Amino acid sequence: MKILIIEDDKAMADIERDFLEINGFEVVHESDGVKGIEQAVKGKFNLILLDLMLPGRDGFEICRQIRTKIDIPILMVTARIDDSSKVRGLGLGADDYITKPFSPTELVARVKSHIARYERLKGDGKGSDAEIDLGYLKITPETRRVLVNDTEIILTNKEYELLYFLVFNAERIFSKETLYNRIWGEDMCGDLKTVIVHIRRLREKIERDPVNPEHIQTVWGVGYRWV
């Protein structure tokens, strides 16, 4: 497994590199955002650790550019904790945040968790690759393609996983807590606004009228369901 670290703080990057290498990962470090984008696109990485506060070009812009070119987990590493930053990063395609200062063991656990979910999502050949055809919406798990009215739409890892989970469990109502636990896999340790942001982004991409959604419905006081 190969990790790209885009981080201008060498001391922080060294800590991340050391713990990841101890756990068997190959690590490449770039301190420059532009070079980081180039590495991300050509380097065949399994996950990217992206610092939010980079000189010249911030992590938001780097995340946006990477996400338009490749589909791998992006974990933002940041000292910022305000909700607007989290919402913006998730909206641009980040899969998760880890806030400085953090435990190196937590970092490794998050990295392993996101890679495992991504690999599972790509299809394990155990019957999870059957195409879902709802007429206007088609999901092909084997290739991770999603078409709306025969036009392919681009989803982040977590957007895809959330959509697939809701569609596969149509009509069932899931709370934000349950969705966070099922999709992000951290038992109530994260920010439930993550779920809200991803639901909103999915509606923008697949609903005819995102303000009045037909399919990803809110059940007030309970959660969400696919209809």
C-alpha positions in Angstrom: 0.0 0.0 0.0 1.3 3.4 -1.0 0.6 6.7 0.7 1.2 10.2 -0.5 1.8 12.9 2.1 1.3 16.5 1.0 2.6 18.5 3.9 5.0 21.5 4.2 5.8 20.9 7.9 8.8 18.5 7.6 8.6 17.5 11.3 4.9 16.6 11.0 5.5 14.7 7.7 8.4 12.7 9.3 6.2 11.6 12.1 3.4 10.5 9.7 6.0 8.8 7.5 7.6 6.9 10.4 4.4 5.5 11.8 3.1 4.6 8.4 6.3 2.8 7.3 6.4 0.9 10.6 3.0 -0.4 9.7 4.1 -1.6 6.3 3.1 1.3 4.1 5.3 2.8 1.3 5.3 6.6 1.7 6.1 9.5 -0.6 6.3 13.0 0.7 5.8 16.3 -1.2 6.0 19.7 0.5 4.8 21.6 -2.5 1.1 21.6 -3.5 1.6 21.7 -7.2 4.1 18.8 -7.2 1.8 17.0 -4.8 -1.0 17.1 -7.5 1.4 15.8 -10.1 2.5 13.0 -7.8 -1.1 12.1 -6.9 -2.1 11.8 -10.5 0.8 9.7 -11.7 1.9 7.8 -8.6 -0.8 5.1 -8.2 -1.3 5.8 -4.5 -3.9 4.1 -2.2 -4.5 7.2 -0.1 -3.5 10.8 0.2 -2.8 12.7 3.5 -3.3 16.3 2.6 -2.5 19.3 4.8 -5.0 22.0 4.6 -2.7 24.9 5.2 -0.1 24.9 2.5 1.8 27.9 1.2 0.8 29.2 -2.2 -2.1 26.9 -2.9 -4.3 25.7 0.0 -5.5 22.2 0.6 -9.0 23.0 -0.6 -7.8 23.8 -4.1 -5.5 20.8 -4.2 -8.2 18.5 -3.1 -10.6 19.8 -5.8 -8.0 19.3 -8.5 -7.0 15.8 -7.4 -10.6 14.8 -7.1 -11.3 15.7 -10.7 -8.5 13.4 -11.9 -8.5 10.4 -9.6 -10.7 8.5 -7.2 -8.8 7.5 -4.1 -9.4 8.3 -0.4 -8.3 11.8 0.6 -7.7 12.4 4.4 -7.3 16.1 5.3 -4.9 16.8 8.1 -5.6 20.2 9.7 -5.4 22.4 12.8 -8.6 24.0 11.7 -11.7 22.8 13.5 -14.4 25.2 12.4 -17.5 23.7 10.8 -17.3 25.8 7.7 -13.8 24.4 6.9 -15.1 20.8 7.4 -18.1 21.4 5.2 -16.1 23.0 2.5 -13.5 20.2 2.4 -16.1 17.4 2.4 -17.9 19.2 -0.4 -14.8 19.3 -2.5 -14.2 15.6 -2.2 -12.3 14.9 1.0 -13.3 11.7 2.7 -12.4 12.6 6.2 -10.6 15.0 8.5 -8.0 14.3 11.2 -7.3 17.3 13.5 -3.8 18.3 14.8 -2.6 17.4 17.3 -3.5 13.7 16.8 -2.2 10.3 18.0 0.0 8.6 15.4 -1.8 5.4 16.1 -5.1 7.1 15.4 -3.7 8.3 12.1 -2.6 4.8 11.1 -6.0 3.4 12.1 -7.9 6.0 10.0 -5.6 5.3 7.0 -6.2 1.5 7.2 -9.9 2.0 7.7 -10.4 4.2 4.6 -8.2 2.0 2.4 -10.1 -1.1 3.5 -13.5 0.5 2.8 -12.3 1.7 -0.6 -11.0 -1.7 -1.6 -14.2 -3.4 -0.5 -16.2 -0.8 -2.4 -14.2 -1.6 -5.6 -15.7 -5.1 -5.5 -14.4 -8.3 -4.0 -15.9 -10.7 -6.5 -18.3 -12.2 -3.9 -21.6 -11.2 -5.5 -21.6 -7.5 -4.8 -21.1 -6.5 -8.4 -24.7 -6.9 -9.7 -25.8 -3.8 -11.6 -28.7 -1.8 -10.0 -31.0 -0.4 -12.7 -33.7 1.9 -11.5 -34.4 3.4 -14.9 -33.2 6.9 -14.5 -30.4 5.7 -12.2 -27.9 3.0 -12.9 -25.2 1.8 -10.5 -22.5 -0.6 -11.6 -20.5 -1.7 -8.6 -17.9 -3.6 -10.6 -16.8 -0.4 -12.3 -18.1 2.0 -9.7 -20.0 3.9 -12.4 -23.2 5.8 -11.6 -25.4 7.1 -14.5 -28.3 9.5 -14.1 -30.5 9.6 -17.2 -27.6 7.9 -19.1 -25.2 10.6 -18.1 -22.3 9.5 -15.9 -21.9 11.5 -12.7 -18.7 11.7 -10.6 -19.0 10.7 -7.0 -16.4 10.7 -4.2 -15.7 7.4 -2.4 -18.0 8.2 0.5 -20.7 9.7 -1.8 -20.7 6.4 -3.8 -20.7 4.2 -0.7 -23.5 6.2 0.9 -25.6 6.1 -2.3 -25.1 2.4 -2.8 -26.0 1.7 0.9 -29.2 3.7 0.7 -30.3 2.3 -2.6 -29.5 -1.3 -1.6 -31.6 -0.8 1.6 -34.4 1.1 -0.1 -37.4 2.2 2.1 -35.4 1.6 5.3 -34.9 4.6 7.5 -31.4 5.2 8.9 -30.4 7.7 11.5 -27.3 10.0 11.0 -25.6 8.0 13.7 -26.2 4.7 11.9 -25.1 6.0 8.5 -21.9 7.5 10.0 -21.2 4.2 11.7 -21.9 2.1 8.6 -20.1 4.3 6.1 -17.3 5.9 8.0 -16.9 3.1 10.5 -16.1 5.1 13.6 -18.5 4.3 16.4 -19.8 7.8 17.1 -16.3 9.3 17.2 -16.8 11.7 14.3 -18.8 14.7 13.3 -22.3 13.9 12.2 -22.3 17.0 10.0 -20.3 14.7 7.7 -23.4 12.8 6.9 -25.5 15.9 6.3 -22.9 17.3 3.9 -22.8 14.1 1.9 -26.6 13.8 1.7 -26.8 17.3 0.4 -24.1 16.6 -2.2 -25.8 13.4 -3.4 -29.1 15.3 -3.8 -27.4 18.0 -5.9 -26.0 15.3 -8.2 -28.9 12.9 -8.6 -32.2 14.7 -7.7 -34.1 16.7 -10.3 -34.9 19.2 -7.5 -32.4 18.9 -4.7 -34.5 21.2 -2.5 -37.5 18.9 -2.8 -35.9 15.5 -3.2 -37.9 12.6 -4.5 -35.5 9.8 -3.6 -33.2 10.7 -0.7 -35.9 11.7 1.7 -35.5 13.2 5.2 -37.7 11.6 7.8 -37.8 14.4 10.3 -36.5 13.5 13.8 -35.4 10.1 12.6 -33.0 10.1 9.7 -32.9 9.4 5.9 -34.2 6.8 3.5 -34.1 6.0 -0.2 -37.5 5.9 -1.9 
